[in-house]
Amino acid sequence: MKKTLLATAIIGALGASAAAQAATVYDEDGTKVDLYGRIALGIAGGGPEYNGDGEELNNDPEFVDVFSRLGFRLSQEISRDLTAFGRLEWRFRADERRSGEAFRETRQSYLGLTSRQFGTFQAGNFDSFYNQFVSLPFDVYIDQGLEFVGNAKQSRGDSIGYYTPDLQGFTAFLQAKHYSKRGLVGVEANESNEIATQGGVRYAQGPVTIGLGFVDDVVEGGGNDEMLYGLVGSYDFTDNFSARLGYEGRENGDVIVNDAIGRGGYDSVGIGGTFTTGPWAFNIDYYNVERDDAETSRSWATGAYYNVSSNFDVFVEVADADAPRVNRDTNLGDLTDDVYWLTGARYFF
């Protein structure tokens, strides 16, 4: 991945020091263990004033945890070209005392083998390959702001995946997630297991990155049983400015997923950019979403990030989320929708 694009993703979603501040706690005879994490706290406010049933919500500002986490990266060199690896990462709530649930989510837990000649195979609970190779240029926000497919789409558990080594700028990928009916009773017990696949190819060479991919968006994973397609590109005009443009869409399905999105068909176009200068980074993005069974909606997000030191940064993000209606009969435009905002600080280790 190119230098500026990598910086874009790290600054927005992970923080400028996330990768660099991992501490090696063991490194001997080809076996390595890295410990990493962050403590992130902030204040959030605004957002929708009504839920999906049209009931009024309280969206006053509150003190929040901003995706704090703790994790291990593991690797062992088997041969000069083959390495076994593993990763384990938890989320924890840093904003208040938690009795009996110090860690509230196992965010990543997978293992695999990687070869410079043959590529990488992994299995377990990990981020969507579609997100890693296609929609990543837009995944630059700490919280809200990404309207394309995110890292949990038809992934995060019971998954296997493979991606090739870099082939003159090209990387192909394929992933499958298994939804099991084992142990269920009644009508669900008679249903067959479901496998959701995703795949595609990314080209990254010089200032250009282009990703093309698909996701079999099954209902079990929150989809509508139709194929989702995406084409996303970014271009580094300078070391300090990167622009991005993307498309994502799927057809209407035969099932009603929920009242808010009808049968789930849509076409979404996004445009955005990142500018960095010294310790500062700035993101801005805009989306136009045309739905088959709902009104066209537009959303935008912007953020500013400042590195106080190599381990510590502060930030502010603002987003007007994509929410065209609260139910089948009431458009969000008929109600009041406040702009969501988040500000805070993060310490990486």
N, C-alpha and C positions, 0 to 999 in steps of 0.2 A: 504494500500500500504506500502511496506517495506521502512525502513528509507533511505537506500542508493538509491533505485530507485526513491523515491520522491525527494531526493536531486539532483539526476541527472536531472530530468525533470525541477525542479525549477531553478537550476543554469544555464542551457542552454537556456531554452525558456522564463523563467520569471524573473530570477535573484534570488540570494540567499535570498534577504530580502523581496521579493514580498508578501509572505504570512504573515510574522511576523510583517510587518510595517503598516498593516491596523489599522486605528485609530477608536476606538469606540466613536461615537458621541452621541449615545443614548442607554441606557440599563436600562430598568425599567419595572417591572411587566411582565417579560417574553418576552418583545419586544426589539429587538436589531438592531441597524443600524451601520454598519461599512463603513467608507470612505477609499478608497485606490487609488493608482495611481502611475505613474512614469513619469518622464521627461527624455527622452533619445535622445541623439544627437550623430552624428558620421560623418565619411567620408567614402564614398563608391566609388569603382572604378573597372575597368575591366569588365569581362563578355562578352557575345556575341558581335561581331562586325557587325553582320548582323541580320536583322529581318526575319520574316517568308517568306517575299517576296524576299529575297536576296538583300535587300537594305542596304547600309552601315549605321551603327549607330555610334554615338559619345559615347564612353564609358569612357571618361576622368573622373578623380576623381571629386566628388562634395560633398558639405556639405548637410547632409540629416537628417530628422527626423527618429528615429529608433523605430517606433511603440509606441510612447507615448500614455498614456491612463489615464482615470479617471473613477472611478466606485463606486457603492454602493452595499453592501451585506446586505440584510434585512432578519430578521427571527422573528417569533412569536411562542412561545410555547403554543399549544392548550391544550395538556394534557402531562402526563409524557412520553408518547411514540409517540406523534404526533406533528410535527412542520411544520408550513407554512413558506415558504421562497420565496425570490425573488432576482433578480440580475439585475442591470442596469449598462452598461459600454459603454463609448464612446472612440473613437480614436480622437486625435487632432494633428495638425501639429505644432511641436515645433521649427522648423528650420527657420521659417519666419513669418512675419505678415500676417494674413489672415483676410480680410475684408468681413464680412457677412457670414462666415462659420467657426466659432470658433471650432466646432466639425464636422469632415468630415465623420464619420461613427458611427452608433450604432452597436457596436461589439457584445454585449450580452444584451438580454432583455427577461427574462423568469421568470416564477413563478411555484410553485409546493408544494407538500406535501411530507414529509419524515417520516418514521417510522422505528425504530430499529427492529421491528418484521415483518413488511410487505414490507419494501423496499421504494423506492423513485419514485415518478411520477412527471414529469415536462412538461411544454408546453411553446412554444414561440420560441425565437431566441437564440440558444446555440450551443456549439461545438459538432461535431459528436461524438456519443457514440463509434463508431468504433475506432476513434482516441484515445478517453479516455481509452478504455479497451484493445485495440489490438496494434495499432502502436505507442503508447505513449513512449515506451523505446527508439525509434529512434528520437522522437520529442524533441531534446535537443539543437537545434540551434536557435539563435535569428532571423536570416533571412534565407538564403539559406542553404541547406544541407539535408533536408528531402526529400527522393524520394518515400516513401510510402505515403498512403493516409493521408492528413492533416485534420485539425480541421473543415474545411468548407465543406467537402465532403458530398453531399446530406443532408445538414443540414443548420443551420443558417437561421431560419425563417420558419414560418408555420409548426412547427414540434412538435411532442409529443414523449415522451420517458419514459421508465420504466426500472429500474434495481433493482435486488433483494438485500436484505441485505447480508452480508458476511455469507456464509454457509460453515463453516469449510474450508475456503480458496477460495471457488468458488463464483463467482458473474456472473449471467446471465443478459443480457441486450437486449432490443428491442426498436427500434425507427422507426418512420414513418414521412416523409415529404410530404406535399401536394402541388402539382403544379396545380393551378387553371387556367381555361380558361374563367372564368367569366369576362364579360365586353369586350371581344375581338370581332372582326368583321371579315367577310370574311371567308376564308378557315379555319383559326385557330379557329373560333367560333364553327365549327362543330366537332372539335376534343374533345375527352373525357379528363377529368381531369386525372392527373397522380399522383400516390402515390409511392414514393421510400422508401423501407424498408431497414433496416440494423439490424443486431443482432449477438449474439454470446455469448461466455462465457470466463471468465478469471479466472485463478487459481493463487493465490498469497499467498505463505506460506513460511516462513523462507527466505532463499536466492533466491528462485525460483519464477519467474513470467512467465506465459504462457498465451497468448491470442489467441483465435481462433474466426474468425468472417467473415461475408459476408456483401456486400453492393449491392443492386439492382441499378446498375449504369445507370440510365436512361439518355437519351439525354438532357432533360431539365436541368439537373444539371451538364452538361459537360461530361457525360459518353457516352457509345456506345450501350446502351440497353442490355448489358450482365451482368451477375452476377460476381462480384469481390469477391475473397476470400483471406484471409490473415491468416498467422500463425506466431506469433512473440513471442520470449522468451528472457528472460534476467536472468543472474545469478550473484549474489554478491559473488565474491570470498573472498573479505575482506570488511571491512567498507570503504575502500578507492578505491577499484577497482570493477567495474561492467562491464561485457561483454554482448553483445546482438547479436542475430541472428534472421533473419526473412525472410519469403517468402510472396510474393503477386502477384496475377495474375488474368487475365480474358481472355476469348476467343474473337476471332474476332467477331465483330458485323455485321449486315446487312446494316449499314449505314456508309458513310464516314464522320467522325467527322471533320477532316480538313486535309490538304495536309501533315502536319507534321507527323501524326501518323496513316495514312491510316484508317483501320477499327478498330484500337484501341486494338488489342490483344497483350498481353505481359506476360512475366514471369520475375519477379524481385527478386533477392536475395541480402540481405544486411547483413553486419557484421560490428560490431563496439564496442566501449568501452569508458568508462569514468573513469578517475583517478583523485582523489582529494588528496591534501596535504596542511594542514593549510588553508590559505586564497585562495589557487589556485585550479582551476579545469580545466581539459583538456578533450576534446572530439575528437574522430577520427572515421570516418565511410567510408565504401566502398560499392558500389552497382554494380552489373552486371545485365543489363536489356536486355533480348532477346525479340525482337518484331516479330510478325507474318508478318508484311508488311514493315519492315524497318530494318536497320542494328542493330546488337547488339551494345550497348553502355555501357560505364563504367563511373561512376562518383565517386567523393570522396569529403569529407569535413573534416575540422578540426578547432578547436577553443580553445582559451585560455582565462580564466576569472580570475580576481583578485578582491577580496573584500577589498577595501580600508577601509571601515567601514561597520557597519551593515546596513547602508542606501545607500551606494555608492559603485559602482563597475565600473571597466574598462574592456574592452574586445577587442579581435581581432578574426575574423573568415575569413577563406579562403575556397573557394569551386570551384570545376570544375564541372559545372552542367551537368545533363543528357540531351544532345541535339544532337541527331545523324544526323539531317539534317535540313536545313532551308526551303526546299520545296521538291516537289516530284522528282526533277531532280538534285538537288545540295546537296551533302553530306557536312556536316560541316567540315569534315576532309580536304576538298578541299579548305577551307577558313582558316581564322585565328580566333581562339577563345581564348581570354585572360581569365586567371583565375580571378574569382570574389573575391574581398576582402572588408571587412568592419571592421572598428575600431571605438571605441567611448566610451562613458561613460553614466551611468544611475543613477538617484537618485530616490529612492523609498520613498513613504510616505503613 
